[in-house]
Amino acid sequence: MLSTTARSFAVRQHARTFHASVLRRSEHGHYHHLPFDFPGEKKAAFGLKVFAFLVSGFSIPIFASVYQLFVTFKLVLTPKVPELCH
């Protein structure tokens, strides 16, 4: 039976020899931070598409809030005409 010090030495040696078999700093190709290819030559077209995407995305909530305010204030500001009984 192994003593405690011999056992801990064997565990440390085994842990020391266990390494990852792949290279630690190997390059896996060029890093892209965007999920698509950034066009090198067509930057103006890409900028126009991004602008259209952002404008359409931000305009929907703005138009919805403007519409809600318009409907609310139109109902509040409209004078109520009393109906005449015939």
N, C-alpha and C positions, 0 to 999 in steps of 0.2 A: 504494500500500500504506500502510495506516495505521501510524503509529508506535505504540510501546507505550503512551505516555501518552494518546494520542488514543483508542486502543482501550479502555484501562481506563476512560477518561471515558465512552465510549459505553456500555460494559457497566454502569457505575454508574448512568447516566441511565436505561437500560432497566430495571434492577433497581428503581430508585427509582419509576418510573412503574407498575410492576407491583404492583397491590394487589388485594385480594379485592374482588369486585364487590358483595358483600352487606354489610349493615351489621354492624359488629362486635359491638355490644351490643344487638342486636334481641331482643325478647322472643318466645319461641316458645310462648306460652301459659303457664298456671300450672304451676309446678314441683311435681311429686308425688314424694316420696321413697319412697312405698309403691307396689307394683305394682297396687294396687286403690284404689277410692274409700273414704276414711275416712268412716264415717257420722257426720254431725253431730248428728242427733237420737237415734240408736240406739246410744249409747255403752255402755249396760249390756249389750245383746245382743252387741255387738262384743267387749266385755271378757270375757263368758262364753264366747264362741267361741274367743277367743285362749287363755283359761285351759284350756279343754277340749283344745285342740290341743297346748298345751305339756305338760299333765299326761299325755296319752296318749303323746306323744313321749318324755318322760323316764321314764315308768313302765315301758316295755318293757325297756330294758336293766337297770333296777333289779330288776324281777321275774325276769329271766333270771339275774342274778347271785345273787339270793337262792335261786332254785330250784337252781342249781348247787351252792351252798354247802350247802343242805339235803340234797341227794342225796349229796354227798360225805361230810358228817358223819354222815348216817344210815347209810351203809355202813361207816364207820369205827367208830361207836359201837355198832353192833348186835353183841351178843355172838354168837359163832359157836358153835353147838351141835354137838358132835361127833355124827356119825351112828353109830348102833349097827349093827354087822354082825349079821345074822341067821344 
